[in-house]
Amino acid sequence: MTSKVAIVEFEKGAERESLKRAVELLGGLADLNTSEKPVVVKVGVFSHKAENHTSLPVVDAITNLFNNASKVMLAESDNYQGKGLERLQLWKELFTERVIPLDLSDDPEPVKVKLAGQEVNMPSVLLKPKVLVDTHILRSYVNGSILKNLFGCILDSKRVKYHKVLPTLLADVYEAIGGVDFAVLDGTLFWLGAGKAPVPMNTLIVGRDAVAVEAVGASLVGFDPEKMPIIQEFVKRGLGEGTLESIKIVGASFETLKDKFKSVAAAPRKKSAQHKGPQTWGGQANQVLNGLIRDGFFNQSKRTLQDVTTALEARGLSVKGKERNIADALARRVKRNVLKKYKTSEGQVYWTD
């Protein structure tokens, strides 16, 4: 069966109408939008201090879309940035008796599941028969957005250790929760990576096959889905379509949009005050590393070089072949007493008081 993905471009302020249009192109959501099934919207928000999360108007459009549901829960879990409930306050103006925030880490009855060979707690609230909506931003990041967002379903605030087995882990999560029912990739802004200002693109990529939505979004921003390990792990297990030829794309012209995204990615851009900084890899690395220090990454746990490298990549920095550079950058901060270090059997570890 061919998966269908809808792409819709929208004007600011028309998010509700545009998302409804996308759903119409898909054939509707009558089986999901019912009073019998509460809806959980797994938003992706790494930090409440950053902007790289689904916009408030798009989350509003999602909650409005499920107007028959008795309850719509906006869900996130704790991480080293803080409590999930704190980060969910980004959408507090949407909260009502029906639309409520849900900190997954506060689940009173988590279930133990085996993920990537390890026993891990997961929130029972995500399990069927609830409707699960997955939404995140459109970004130039090899690990994607929609499928990577499932990482927040693990009840462990120190999740960086799982990056080494990310494709297997995420596919295991997907299978454990019974899949994603509806995926919304929010291209209000196109996030180009660390140190680069996002570009307004006002595009929604929507579908009932989360893997297909991820594949279409990845292709739009310049990746080959067939070379992305996470997508291919899902495809291998039969969890969705990851080949564009097997996906029916409806709505806006895919080829036209792809050219538009390619042009935007290639164009030199001035920095906004919030995103100012040098364009060299070293400049970007310093900016992102300083952000990790500022956000408390090193005061939650002692971090190995691999932990730091993984965290830098998670924030959009290319790290391939840069381990020596990263080690040097850490050494400079140790010398300036910004970080502390000592040697263990795993190598150097770094932390702050």
N, C-alpha and C positions, 0 to 999 in steps of 0.2 A: 504493500500500500504506500503510495506516494504521500509524503508529509507536505503540508501546506503552511507557508509563512507569508504573512501580510506585511508590507512596508507602506507606511503612510507618512507624508510630510505634512507639517502643520504650522499654522500661524500662532504666535504667542497668545495665550488666552483661549485657544480652541482645543485644548488637550482632551477634554471630555468627548467632544464630538468626533475628534480624530480617532480616539481609541475605539469608540463605538463603530466607526466606519471600518476600522481594521477587523473588528470582530465580525461584522457583517460579511466582509470579504472571506472570512474563514468559515462562514456558515452558521455562526451563532454559538452561544454558550448555554443554551437552555437547560442542558443536563447538569451544569455546574451551578448556575444561578438559581438556587432553590432555597426554600425556607428550612428544608430538612438538613442541609449541610452547612455548618459554619465554615468560614473561609479564613485561612492563615496566609498572610502576605509576608513572605520572607524577603525583607528589604536587605540591601547590602550597604552597611555603613561602618567603615573601619574606625572613623573618628568623628565625633561631633564637632571637632574644630576644623575639619576639612569640608570641601564642597563636593567631593567625588562620590555622590550618592544620588539615587533617583530623586528627581525634583519633586517639590511639594505638589505642583499642579498635576504631574503624572500619577503620583500616589493617590491624589484626590480622584483622578479619573478612574483608577482601578477600584477604589472603594465604592464609587458611584456605579460602576459597571455591575457590581454584585449587589444590586439594590434589593433583591429578594432574600438575601442571606440574613438570618437573625442576628448574626454577629460576624464582624470582620476584625481580625486581630493582626496588627502590624507587629511583626516578630523579629527580634534580634537577640543574640546571646552576649554574654560578657566576654571581653578580651582584655589585653593588658592596657588598653586605653581607658577601661572603666566598665561600669555596668551597662548592660544592654538597654535597660530602661532609661538611663541618662542619654544615650545616643538617640533613642527613639523620640526624645523631646524635639528633635528637628521637625517633626510632623505634628506637634501638639495642637495646632489650631484645627486639625482634622478630627481630634478626639471627640467622641460623643458617647452616649450610652450604647450605641451599636458598634462604633469604630473605637477600638481600645488598643493601648500598647500592651505588648506581651514580652516579658523578659524570659527567654527560653531557659536560661540558667536557673530560674526560680521554680522550675517544674518540680512539684513535690514527689512525683513518682516516675523518675527517669527510667528508661529501659536500657539494659546492657546488651550491646550488640558487638559482633566481631567485625572490625574494620581494618583492612590491610594487615590482618593477622594479630591485631591487638584488641583487647576487650575495652570498649569505650562506652560511656554513658551518652544517651541521646534523649531528647525530650519526647515524652509520649504524645504530647499535643500535636506533633507533626504526622502521626500515623493515621492511616485511613480509618474511618470514612470521611475525614475532613477534606476540603478542597485546598490544595496547596498552590499558591501563586508565587512565582519566583521573578523578582525584578532587580535589575542593576543597570549600571551605566554602560554606554558604548565606549570602549577604550582600546588603544593600541597596546595590547598586553598579551603575550603568547599563551598565558593560562586562561584567557578569556574573562567572562563576567558572570553569565547566567549559571554555568556549571560550577565555577569557582565559588559562587555565592553559597553553595551547599556546605562549604567549609564551616560556616557559622552554625551548622546543625550539631556540631560536636560540643559537648559540654566540658570543655577544657580551655581555660583562658590562656594557656601557654601552648598554642597550637603550632608554633613554628616548627617543632620537631617533626610534624607530619608532612612537611613539604617534600621530603625525600621520597615519599610514596604517594604523592598527590593524585595522579590519575587513578590508581587502584582504590585509594581511599574515597574519592568523590563518587566513583561508580558504586562502591559498596554502600555509601550513604544513600544514594539514589534508590538502590534496590531495597534498602532497609525501610525507607519511608514510603515505599510504594510508588515512587515517581513524582514528577511535577505535572500538575494538571494544566497550567497556563503560564506562559513565560512572556515577560514584557521587557525588552531591551530598550532602555531610555537613551535616545540620541539627541536629547535637548542640547547637550554639549558633547562634542567629540574630544575625549581625553587622550592627548598624544604622548603622555609619558612624563617622567620626572622633570621638573624644572620648566615645563612648557605650558603656556597658557591654553586652556581648553577653547575650542572653536564652536560657536553656536551652529548647529546643523538642523535642529528641530525635526527629528526623524524618529519614528517609532517602528520597531521590528517586533512582531508579535506572532505567537503560534502556540499550538497545543503540544508540539514536540519540542521540548527544551533544547535538545541536541541540534535540531535543525535551525532553531532560532540562533543558537550560538554560532553555528557554521555560517549562516548568512551574514551575521554581524561581523564575524572574523574576516570573511572574504571582502566585505565592504571596506574594512580598514586596512586591507593589504596583506592579510595572511592567507595561507593555503590550508584549509581545514583538514585536508588529508595528511598534513605534516605536523598537526598539533596533537601531542600525545594524549591530552585529556579527552578531546573529541573522539579520537580513534579508540580509546579504551571503551567508551560508551558504545561506539559503533560495533566493536568486536563482540560485545555482550548482547547486541540486539536491542539496545535501549533507545535508539533513535537513528535518524538519518544524518550522516555527516558529509555526504557527497552532494554537491549542488545539482548534479544531473538528476538526482533522486528526490529533489525538493521542488515543489511547485510554488513559485514566488508570484504573488498577486499584489496589485496596487501600483505603487510608483515603479518607474522603470529601474530595474536593478543595475543595468549597464550604465545608464546615465548617472545614477547616484554613485556608483563605484568610481567613475571618472571624476566626479565632484569631490569625493573624499580623497582621492589620489592627489588632486590638485591642491587641496587644502593642506594635506600632509607635507607636500613638497615646498609650499610657499614659506618664505622667511616671515617670521612674525615678531612684532615688538612685544616686549614683556609688559604685562600689567604690573602694578605696584605689588600685587600679591604674589606674582609668579616671576619677579625679576631675578636675574642671576645669569652667570656665564653659560654659554652654550657648549663648552667643551665637556667631555665625559667626566673629567676630574672635577669641574665646577658643579656639574649636576650631582656627582657622587657626594661631594662635600655638603651640598644643600640637603640631600636626602638623609645622609648620615646624621647631620645636625638635627634634622627633624625627628629621627629615631631617638636621639638623646633627649631632646626637648619633650617628647611624648612619653618618656618613661620606659622605653624598651629595655634599657640596661639596668634599671633599678627593680625590675620584676624578677630577674633571674640572671645568673652568670651565663654569658653568651659565648659560644664558640665562633670561630671564623665562619663556619658553615651556616650557623644560625643567622649571623649578620648578613652574609651573602644572600641567603634566602629572603630575609626581610627587605633588603634593598631591591631585589627582583620583584617582590610583592608590591612594592611602591612604584613599579614601572621602570626601573633602571636596568639597562642591559648589563649583565654581569659575566657573560661568557668570556673566559680567558683573562678576567680581571682580578683574580684572587690575590695576586701579589700586590696590586694597586690598593685593594681594600685593606689588606694587612698593613700596608704602609700608612694609610690614612688613619687606621686605628692606633698604630704606634705613635703617630704625631699627637694624637689626643691623649695618649698615656703620658707622653713627655710633657704636655702642658697641664697635666693633672686633671684633665676633663674626665678621663676614664682611668680605672685601675685594672690591673691584670695579674694573673699568675699562671704557671704552667701546670697542666694536669696530664693524665694519660691520653686525653683526647686532643692535647695541644693547648695553646693559649686560650684562656677565657677572660672575658672583659665584663666590667660592671661599673655602676656608680653607686655611691652611698645613698 
